[in-house]
Amino acid sequence: MSGFGPSIESPIAHAIVAPDGSLSFADPALVALNQRAGGMRDAPLAVPQLATIARLAQRLGIVVSRGVIVADDETDVDLWVRAQPDGENVRLTVSGWREIAAWRPEQPSPGTQDDFHGSDTDWRWETDSALRLTFVTLDAGPRHGFDAFALLGQPLTAMFSLDTGVDGALPILDSLARRRPMTAQPARLRSSGRAVTLIANVRHDAAGDFAGFVGAARMVVEDAPHTAVSTEALSPTFTRGLDKALRVPLARIVANADSINAQADGPVQGDYADYAADIASAGRHLLELVDDLVDLQAVERPDFMLVPEPIDLADVARRAAGLLSVRAANADVTITRPALDLCAPALGDFRRVLQILVNLVGNAVRYSPRGAQVIVTVTRTQSHAVVVVADKGKGVAPEDQVRIFEKFERVDPSEAGGNGLGLYIARRLARAMQGDLTVESAPGEGARFVLTLPADPARH
């Protein structure tokens, strides 16, 4: 039981964090919480989540407010923290203090990949529902070249740059979409570029919703680099090597440019911040091109095939819309998704269907004017399940409606974004699942992209 005790009214506690990170003043509830976390007088604040928020507010010079969950003895405590710079100090206001049942990992079956608490992993990490790091094994930092404490509160991608697997997919996306354990996610440490493999269990909150990952990292022993280029330079092996060779430096460029643009390490001139934003945008475009080239290699193999499985096309459509909700909000575009009670049983590869719909919804958001609406609808017949992504953009002329499904073709190559591979790959994937992808449009009237998949006769 936590030491602040149950209360009908949630207490509000205040504290002052000194420049060195120690508590120069704190109300009793915060003093007790800090002591139970191992903190002492005149020592740095021992609750990582509070220390991270205070440090962030101090570094950026702005008010930072954030919800956090803190482990406290046998329970977790849900807190709302507000950190406000005050000269060299930071004032903390902590409210909420809602006790919730502590998460406990499910016991994995012996010998499974999810049993990562054994000796075959190098360190552990945990995230919250927003994939911000809430725990990193502290003694791993010096051994692998990163500051574990400084990473707390940062996105998971601040520690790792994520790579695609041998099938061109990101296992973490499948884990997020299906709420199931993540296995064998290839990644690289941003601090050193060394290869690691990530595995994780999904944690759920009291309502059964996604609450984050509890995971581990295992270093990968890589082969020595080759000093010469193979004569089979245009073979699939070369494409895989090019993928790895490009992804790490591009990810670093994007991360550093984003840091400069956000002025995380101090103020810079406005034009330099804008240059950094342009560099980050170009880097992301190149990373998308690398992803598409890997997929292109996969779908054009003579033996490429997808094994159909029962899916709910309406559910996949809702997930795709959810994954793009932040991008849509930033573009002032509203996404209308299928109703929660709508079910459309179909046969297809879940991850590839999600990939197709993310591409379609992402294109619709990109080409929609501000204030517009992207509408995602799902229908079903005796033989097919159909999802339609409709936008109010400038539309596609009839003479272009065949061309946009070809490699490296775009309606207007002068427009920013896209590389002319997304729709080509999406249609190849749809047809590999015995479905199809078509477009209905006219100039000035928006576009309707229609994905059709076989219905699942067992659940119709």
C-alpha positions in Angstrom: 0.0 0.0 0.0 1.4 3.4 -0.8 2.4 5.7 2.0 0.4 8.8 1.2 -2.8 6.9 2.2 -6.3 6.9 0.7 -8.1 10.1 0.3 -11.5 11.1 -0.9 -10.0 14.3 -2.3 -6.9 13.9 -4.5 -4.1 15.8 -2.8 -2.1 18.4 -4.6 1.6 18.4 -3.6 4.2 21.0 -4.5 8.0 20.9 -4.7 10.9 22.9 -5.8 13.7 21.1 -7.8 17.1 22.7 -7.6 19.4 23.1 -10.6 21.3 20.0 -9.6 18.0 17.9 -9.6 17.6 17.7 -5.9 14.5 18.6 -3.9 15.1 21.9 -2.1 11.5 21.9 -0.9 8.6 19.4 -1.1 5.2 18.7 0.6 5.1 15.6 2.7 3.4 13.4 0.1 6.2 14.0 -2.4 8.9 13.6 0.3 7.4 10.3 1.2 7.1 9.1 -2.4 10.7 10.2 -3.1 12.0 8.3 0.0 10.2 5.1 -1.0 11.9 5.4 -4.4 15.3 5.5 -2.6 15.8 9.3 -2.5 17.6 11.1 0.3 17.9 14.7 1.4 20.1 16.8 -0.8 20.3 14.0 -3.4 18.9 14.0 -6.9 15.1 13.4 -7.2 14.8 9.6 -7.1 11.4 9.2 -9.0 12.6 8.9 -12.6 9.3 10.2 -14.1 9.3 13.4 -12.0 13.0 14.0 -12.5 12.7 13.6 -16.3 9.8 16.2 -16.5 11.7 18.6 -14.2 14.8 18.3 -16.3 12.9 18.8 -19.6 11.1 21.9 -18.3 14.5 23.3 -17.1 16.2 22.6 -20.4 13.5 24.0 -22.7 12.5 26.8 -20.4 8.8 26.1 -20.8 6.0 24.7 -18.7 5.7 20.9 -19.2 2.6 19.0 -18.1 2.3 15.3 -18.4 0.5 12.3 -16.9 2.7 9.6 -15.5 2.4 6.3 -13.7 4.8 5.7 -10.8 5.5 2.4 -9.1 5.0 2.7 -5.4 5.5 -0.4 -3.3 2.8 -2.9 -4.3 0.7 -0.5 -6.3 1.1 2.0 -9.1 0.1 5.7 -8.7 -1.4 7.7 -11.6 -0.2 11.3 -11.3 -0.5 14.5 -13.3 2.7 16.5 -13.1 3.2 20.2 -14.0 6.7 21.5 -14.1 7.3 25.3 -14.4 10.7 26.9 -14.7 11.4 29.5 -11.9 14.7 31.1 -12.4 17.3 28.3 -12.1 14.8 26.1 -10.2 11.7 24.2 -11.4 8.4 24.2 -9.5 6.5 20.9 -9.5 2.8 20.6 -8.9 1.6 17.0 -8.6 -2.0 16.1 -8.5 -4.2 13.0 -9.1 -2.6 10.5 -6.8 -4.9 7.7 -8.0 -3.9 4.2 -7.0 -4.2 1.6 -9.6 -3.4 -2.1 -9.6 0.3 -2.7 -10.4 0.9 -4.4 -13.7 2.3 -7.9 -13.5 3.7 -9.7 -16.5 2.0 -12.8 -17.7 4.0 -15.9 -17.0 5.3 -17.1 -20.4 5.5 -20.7 -21.3 9.0 -22.1 -20.6 11.3 -21.9 -23.6 9.3 -19.4 -25.6 10.7 -16.2 -27.1 8.7 -14.1 -24.7 10.6 -15.4 -21.7 13.2 -12.7 -21.9 14.1 -12.4 -18.2 16.7 -15.1 -18.7 20.4 -14.7 -19.3 20.2 -14.4 -23.1 19.3 -10.7 -23.1 21.6 -7.8 -22.4 19.2 -5.3 -20.7 15.5 -4.5 -20.1 13.4 -1.5 -21.0 9.7 -0.5 -20.5 7.4 2.1 -22.1 4.1 3.7 -21.4 1.2 3.7 -23.9 2.7 6.5 -25.9 5.9 4.4 -26.3 7.9 6.7 -24.0 10.6 5.0 -22.0 9.7 4.6 -18.4 12.5 2.1 -17.4 15.9 1.2 -18.7 18.4 -1.0 -16.9 20.8 1.6 -15.5 24.0 -0.4 -15.6 23.5 -1.1 -19.3 24.3 2.5 -20.3 28.0 2.5 -19.6 28.5 -0.8 -21.3 26.6 0.2 -24.5 27.3 3.9 -24.8 24.1 5.6 -23.7 22.8 7.5 -20.7 19.9 5.4 -19.4 18.6 8.1 -17.0 18.6 10.7 -19.7 16.5 8.4 -21.9 13.6 8.2 -19.4 10.6 10.0 -20.7 12.0 10.0 -24.3 10.4 8.0 -27.1 11.5 4.4 -27.6 13.1 5.6 -30.9 15.4 7.9 -29.0 17.3 4.7 -27.9 16.7 2.5 -31.0 16.3 3.1 -34.7 14.0 0.4 -35.9 14.7 -1.8 -38.9 12.4 -4.0 -41.0 12.6 -7.7 -40.8 13.5 -10.1 -43.6 9.9 -9.8 -44.9 10.2 -6.0 -45.1 7.9 -5.5 -42.1 8.3 -3.8 -38.7 7.2 -6.4 -36.0 6.5 -3.6 -33.6 3.6 -2.3 -35.8 2.1 -5.8 -35.9 2.4 -6.0 -32.1 0.7 -2.6 -31.6 -2.0 -3.4 -34.1 -2.8 -6.9 -32.6 -1.9 -6.2 -29.0 0.3 -9.2 -28.8 3.9 -9.9 -27.9 6.6 -8.4 -30.1 9.3 -10.9 -31.3 12.5 -10.3 -33.2 12.2 -6.6 -33.9 15.6 -5.7 -35.6 17.0 -2.4 -34.4 20.2 -0.4 -33.9 21.4 1.6 -30.9 21.4 5.2 -31.8 24.4 5.8 -29.6 26.7 3.4 -31.4 24.9 2.0 -34.5 25.3 -1.5 -33.2 22.6 -4.1 -34.1 20.2 -5.4 -31.5 17.1 -7.5 -31.4 14.1 -6.3 -29.4 11.4 -8.5 -27.8 8.6 -7.4 -25.6 5.4 -8.3 -23.8 2.3 -6.1 -24.1 1.0 -4.6 -20.9 -2.7 -3.7 -20.4 -4.4 -1.3 -18.1 -7.4 -2.1 -15.9 -9.7 -1.5 -18.9 -7.8 -4.0 -21.0 -6.3 -1.2 -23.3 -2.7 -1.0 -24.4 -0.6 0.4 -21.6 2.9 -0.1 -23.0 5.7 -2.6 -23.5 7.9 -4.5 -21.1 10.8 -5.6 -23.2 14.4 -6.6 -23.5 17.3 -6.0 -25.9 19.8 -8.5 -27.1 23.0 -7.5 -28.9 23.6 -9.0 -32.3 27.0 -10.3 -33.4 27.4 -9.0 -36.9 29.6 -10.3 -39.7 32.6 -8.3 -40.6 31.9 -5.8 -43.4 32.9 -6.8 -46.9 35.6 -4.6 -48.5 34.4 -5.1 -52.1 31.0 -4.9 -53.8 29.7 -8.2 -55.1 29.4 -8.7 -58.9 25.7 -9.5 -58.1 25.2 -5.8 -57.2 21.7 -5.7 -58.5 20.6 -9.0 -56.8 18.1 -9.1 -53.8 21.1 -9.6 -51.5 22.4 -6.2 -52.6 19.0 -4.7 -52.0 19.0 -6.0 -48.4 22.5 -4.7 -47.8 21.6 -1.3 -49.3 18.6 -1.2 -46.9 20.8 -1.6 -43.8 23.5 0.6 -45.2 21.1 3.5 -45.8 18.7 3.1 -42.9 21.1 3.8 -40.0 22.7 7.0 -41.3 19.4 8.3 -42.5 17.8 7.7 -39.1 20.6 9.6 -37.4 20.2 12.5 -39.8 16.5 12.7 -39.1 17.0 12.4 -35.4 19.7 15.1 -35.3 17.7 17.4 -37.6 14.6 17.1 -35.4 16.7 17.9 -32.3 18.0 21.1 -34.0 14.6 22.1 -35.2 13.1 21.6 -31.7 16.1 23.5 -30.2 16.4 20.8 -27.6 20.0 21.7 -26.9 19.6 25.4 -26.9 18.2 28.2 -29.1 19.3 28.6 -32.7 18.5 31.1 -35.4 15.1 30.7 -36.9 16.3 30.1 -40.5 18.6 27.3 -39.2 15.7 25.7 -37.4 13.7 25.8 -40.7 16.7 24.3 -42.5 16.8 21.5 -40.0 13.1 20.8 -40.5 13.6 20.6 -44.3 16.5 18.1 -43.7 14.4 16.0 -41.4 11.6 15.9 -44.0 13.9 14.9 -46.8 15.4 12.2 -44.6 12.0 10.8 -43.8 11.2 10.8 -47.5 14.4 8.8 -48.2 13.5 6.3 -45.4 10.1 5.8 -46.9 11.8 5.1 -50.3 14.0 2.5 -48.6 10.9 0.9 -47.1 9.2 0.9 -50.5 12.2 -0.6 -52.3 12.3 -3.5 -49.8 8.6 -4.1 -50.4 9.1 -3.8 -54.1 11.7 -6.5 -54.0 9.3 -8.7 -52.1 6.2 -8.3 -54.2 8.1 -8.8 -57.5 9.6 -12.1 -56.5 8.2 -14.9 -58.6 7.5 -17.0 -55.5 5.9 -14.1 -53.6 2.6 -15.2 -51.9 0.5 -14.3 -49.0 -1.3 -16.9 -46.8 -4.9 -15.6 -46.2 -6.3 -15.7 -42.6 -9.6 -14.6 -41.2 -9.6 -10.8 -40.5 -12.2 -8.1 -39.7 -11.7 -5.6 -42.5 -13.7 -3.0 -40.5 -11.4 -3.4 -37.5 -8.3 -3.0 -39.7 -9.7 0.1 -41.3 -10.3 1.6 -37.9 -6.8 0.8 -36.8 -5.3 2.4 -40.0 -7.3 5.6 -39.4 -6.2 5.6 -35.8 -2.5 5.3 -36.7 -2.9 8.4 -38.9 -5.0 10.5 -36.5 -2.1 12.7 -35.4 -0.9 13.4 -38.9 -4.5 14.3 -39.9 -4.9 16.6 -36.9 -1.7 18.4 -37.8 -3.0 18.9 -41.4 -6.4 20.1 -40.0 -8.1 17.1 -41.7 -10.8 14.9 -40.0 -10.9 11.1 -40.6 -14.3 9.5 -40.3 -13.8 5.8 -39.6 -16.2 2.8 -39.6 -18.5 2.4 -36.6 -17.2 0.4 -33.7 -20.0 -2.2 -34.0 -19.4 -2.8 -37.7 -17.8 -6.1 -38.6 -16.7 -7.2 -42.1 -15.2 -10.7 -42.1 -12.7 -11.2 -44.8 -9.7 -13.3 -45.8 -6.3 -11.6 -46.1 -2.9 -11.0 -44.5 -3.6 -8.7 -41.5 -0.3 -6.8 -41.7 -0.4 -6.3 -45.4 -4.0 -5.1 -45.4 -3.1 -2.7 -42.7 -0.1 -1.5 -44.8 -2.4 -0.9 -47.8 -4.9 1.1 -45.8 -2.3 3.2 -44.1 -1.0 4.0 -47.5 -4.5 4.9 -48.8 -5.5 7.0 -45.8 -2.1 8.7 -45.7 -2.4 9.7 -49.3 -6.0 11.0 -48.7 -4.8 13.1 -45.8 -1.8 14.4 -47.8 -3.9 15.6 -50.7 -6.9 16.9 -48.8 -7.3 20.7 -48.2 -7.3 22.0 -44.7 -10.6 21.6 -43.0 -11.6 18.7 -45.2 -12.8 15.2 -44.3 -11.5 11.8 -45.2 -14.2 9.2 -45.0 -13.4 5.5 -44.6 -16.4 3.2 -45.1 -16.7 -0.6 -45.1 -19.4 -2.7 -46.8 -19.8 -6.4 -47.4 -21.5 -8.7 -49.9 -21.9 -12.5 -50.1 -18.5 -12.8 -51.8 -16.5 -9.8 -50.9 -15.6 -7.3 -48.1 -14.9 -3.7 -49.4 -13.3 -0.7 -47.8 -13.5 2.7 -49.5 -11.2 5.6 -48.7 -12.7 8.9 -50.0 -11.2 12.4 -50.0 -12.1 15.8 -51.2 -8.7 16.5 -52.9 -8.2 17.7 -56.5 -9.0 14.2 -57.9 -7.4 12.0 -60.6 -8.1 12.5 -64.3 -9.4 9.4 -66.2 -6.2 9.3 -68.3 -4.1 9.1 -65.1 -6.1 6.4 -63.2 -4.2 3.5 -64.8 -0.8 5.3 -64.7 -0.8 5.9 -60.9 -0.7 2.2 -60.2 2.5 1.8 -62.2 6.0 1.9 -60.7 7.4 5.4 -60.0 4.4 7.1 -61.4 2.6 10.1 -59.8 -0.1 12.4 -61.0 2.0 15.5 -60.3 5.7 14.7 -59.8 6.3 18.4 -58.7 4.2 17.9 -55.5 6.0 17.2 -52.3 5.8 13.7 -50.8 5.5 10.2 -52.3 7.8 8.3 -54.6 5.4 6.6 -57.0 5.7 3.1 -55.4 3.0 3.1 -52.8 0.0 2.4 -55.0 1.9 0.0 -57.2 2.9 -2.1 -54.1 -0.6 -1.8 -52.6 -2.3 -3.2 -55.7 0.3 -6.0 -56.0 -0.4 -6.9 -52.3 -4.2 -6.7 -52.8 -4.1 -9.0 -55.8 -1.8 -11.4 -54.0 -4.7 -11.8 -51.5 -7.1 -12.6 -54.4 -8.5 -9.0 -54.1 -8.0 -5.8 -55.9 -7.4 -2.1 -55.5 -9.1 0.4 -57.9 -9.8 4.2 -58.0 -12.9 6.2 -58.9 -12.3 9.9 -59.4 -12.8 13.0 -61.5 -10.7 16.2 -61.5 -11.9 18.6 -58.8 -14.2 16.0 -57.2 -11.8 14.1 -54.9 -10.9 10.4 -55.2 -12.4 7.1 -53.9 -9.9 4.2 -53.6 -11.6 0.9 -53.3 -9.9 -2.2 -51.7 -11.8 -5.4 -52.3 -10.9 -8.7 -50.5 -12.6 -12.1 -50.5 -15.3 -12.5 -47.8 -14.7 -15.0 -45.1 -17.5 -17.6 -45.8 -17.0 -19.2 -42.3 -18.1 -16.0 -40.6 -20.4 -14.4 -43.1 
